Amino acid sequence: MNNFSSFFVNGWEHIVDINAYDHLLFVMTLCAAFQLKQWKQILVIITAFTIGHSGTLILSALDMIPTNPKLIDTLIPLTIMITAISNVTSYGKEGRFSDTKIKYTIALVFGLIHGLAFASNFKFMLFGDSILMPLFSFNLGIEVGQLFIVLLFMIALWLYTKVLKGEHSKWNLFVSGAGFGIAATIFLNALQ
């Protein structure tokens, strides 16, 4: 396997691997407040997350940020919990966290935090290579993986709202609540 495909596959696996459930959980929680007709906003918010994630990988590869696994393991579930809370408290309301641009910013900033979880592995994978091609192919793998997860998520949302005639507000509450609960368990385990 050449370097491009190797980094692409690593990016893909970084997202879709069931053992990377923190990223899966964040992506699903991030999308929970959006309805089917808002698919363009979902694509933008997922890309904002990838851009943030990329920023951290660049900074790490250039030795500009230290990594602290204990701190990262604590911050990542907090990002999921905060996203879940903002989904529930701002759903259907006008306010600070209901603005889509704010959600994009949150995804970008939280992407920086999530990128820390893989930064040291990415740096090790470079083996002194140029950063440009590996970063591009790795993040392309991440983006394609996230889009795959979002597609599955949107199919489930479509089945719930169109076939089962469920209300989107209940979907948001369920997914955000589940995201919060699982993240809270991860957070408490990280504190031990």
C-alpha atoms as one frame of an Amber mdcrd trajectory, in Angstrom:
protein
   0.000   0.000   0.000   1.444   3.396  -0.921   1.718   6.294   1.517  -1.384
   8.088   0.200  -3.653   5.070   0.586  -2.026   4.106   3.881  -2.732   7.516
   5.413  -6.227   7.554   3.864  -7.055   4.154   5.389  -5.672   5.274   8.769
  -7.902   8.366   8.636 -10.921   6.282   7.644 -10.274   3.758  10.425  -9.684
   6.553  12.915 -13.351   7.510  12.473 -15.284   4.346  11.600 -13.513   1.962
  13.976 -15.974   0.940  16.690 -13.127   1.348  19.193 -13.033   5.042  18.217
 -16.515   5.446  19.631 -15.677   8.854  21.105 -15.449  10.307  17.573 -18.523
   8.406  16.411 -20.409   9.668  19.440 -19.298  13.245  18.864 -20.288  13.182
  15.178 -23.730  11.746  15.976 -24.307  14.182  18.836 -23.156  17.058  16.642
 -25.705  16.092  13.966 -28.617  15.321  16.303 -30.118  18.823  16.319 -30.172
  19.062  12.520 -33.163  17.948  10.467 -33.002  16.081   7.150 -33.594  19.256
   5.153 -30.478  20.787   6.766 -28.097  18.322   5.104 -25.928  21.129   3.695
 -25.370  22.544   7.178 -24.438  19.053   8.369 -21.806  18.749   5.641 -20.352
  22.135   6.611 -20.294  21.339  10.327 -18.607  17.975   9.734 -16.003  19.682
   7.541 -15.458  22.313  10.258 -14.729  19.470  12.670 -12.220  17.980  10.206
 -10.515  21.363   9.756 -10.119  21.714  13.528  -8.826  18.157  13.743  -6.329
  18.947  10.946  -5.107  22.048  12.740  -4.105  20.020  15.763  -2.346  17.418
  13.624  -0.339  20.155  11.888   0.638  21.772  15.190   1.631  18.421  16.646
   3.660  17.367  13.599   5.536  20.665  13.808   6.190  20.148  17.555   4.191
  23.249  18.428   1.875  21.661  21.010   2.520  19.129  23.730   0.155  16.239
  24.257  -1.171  15.177  27.624  -3.193  11.955  27.246  -4.869  12.277  30.659
  -6.074  15.803  29.885  -7.210  14.803  26.380  -9.133  11.797  27.737 -10.948
  14.215  30.031 -11.603  16.969  27.473 -13.022  14.781  24.684 -16.061  13.541
  26.631 -16.616  17.108  27.856 -16.918  18.263  24.230 -19.610  15.644  23.644
 -21.457  16.606  26.835 -21.369  20.325  25.981 -22.605  19.609  22.446 -25.453
  17.476  23.818 -26.462  20.181  26.302 -26.434  22.863  23.607 -28.563  20.626
  21.345 -31.226  20.170  23.999 -31.258  23.663  25.480 -31.272  25.515  22.166
 -33.525  23.206  20.126 -36.225  25.229  18.386 -35.224  28.431  20.156 -33.510
  31.587  19.063 -30.438  32.226  21.117 -26.713  32.111  21.392 -26.243  28.380
  20.740 -29.038  28.039  18.185 -27.134  30.024  15.555 -25.634  27.653  12.976
 -22.442  29.742  12.759 -21.923  29.211  16.487 -22.347  25.470  15.954 -19.718
  25.603  13.176 -17.341  27.382  15.537 -17.989  24.829  18.276 -17.292  21.992
  15.794 -14.053  23.673  14.700 -12.807  24.282  18.260 -13.856  20.848  19.465
 -12.163  19.377  16.379  -8.911  20.854  17.688  -9.440  18.994  20.966 -10.379
  15.710  19.275  -7.309  15.984  17.053  -5.132  15.833  20.150  -6.231  12.233
  20.700  -4.471  11.106  17.533  -1.764  13.764  17.226   1.097  11.735  18.684
   0.167   8.688  16.550   0.014  10.854  13.435   3.395  12.363  14.210   4.850
   8.875  14.645   3.319   7.773  11.311   5.107  10.555   9.431   8.579   8.993
   9.905  10.147  12.276   8.831   8.000  12.528   5.690   6.709  15.800   4.386
   3.534  16.727   6.233   1.443  17.908   3.265   0.522  14.661   1.490   0.058
  12.566   4.653  -2.079  15.290   6.241  -4.227  15.631   3.123  -4.764  11.890
   2.663  -5.326  11.237   6.387  -7.889  14.027   6.633  -9.541  12.927   3.400
  -9.943   9.508   5.039 -11.403  11.185   8.134 -13.809  13.263   6.066 -14.985
  10.293   3.988 -15.379   8.247   7.180 -17.399  10.996   8.835 -19.593  11.361
   5.763 -20.205   7.608   5.838 -21.234   7.795   9.517 -23.444  10.822   8.795
 -25.060   8.973   5.879 -25.933   6.050   8.161 -27.135   8.494  10.788 -29.314
  10.351   8.264 -30.804   7.083   6.992 -31.751   6.228  10.583 -33.210   9.741
  11.013 -35.161   9.373   7.753 -36.570   6.017   8.890 -37.528   7.507  12.253
 -39.155  10.690  10.934 -40.597   9.527   7.595 -41.398   5.846   8.075 -42.147
   5.745  11.799 -43.479   9.347  11.789 -41.419  10.253  14.837 -40.833  13.840
  15.907 -37.403  15.316  15.308 -37.415  16.974  18.731 -37.652  13.532  20.361
 -34.856  12.253  18.096 -32.638  15.161  19.155 -33.456  14.571  22.813 -32.751
  10.839  22.572 -29.486  11.088  20.593 -28.218  14.053  22.626 -29.209  12.375
  25.890 -27.510   9.129  24.896 -24.436  11.081  23.795 -24.357  12.929  27.100
 -24.809   9.755  29.149 -22.107   7.774  27.372 -19.731  10.767  27.423 -20.375
  11.285  31.139 -19.362   7.662  31.762 -16.185   8.149  29.680 -15.470  11.377
  31.571 -15.861   9.747  34.986 -13.619   6.852  33.939 -10.992   9.335  32.724
 -10.956  10.995  36.153 -10.011   7.723  37.864
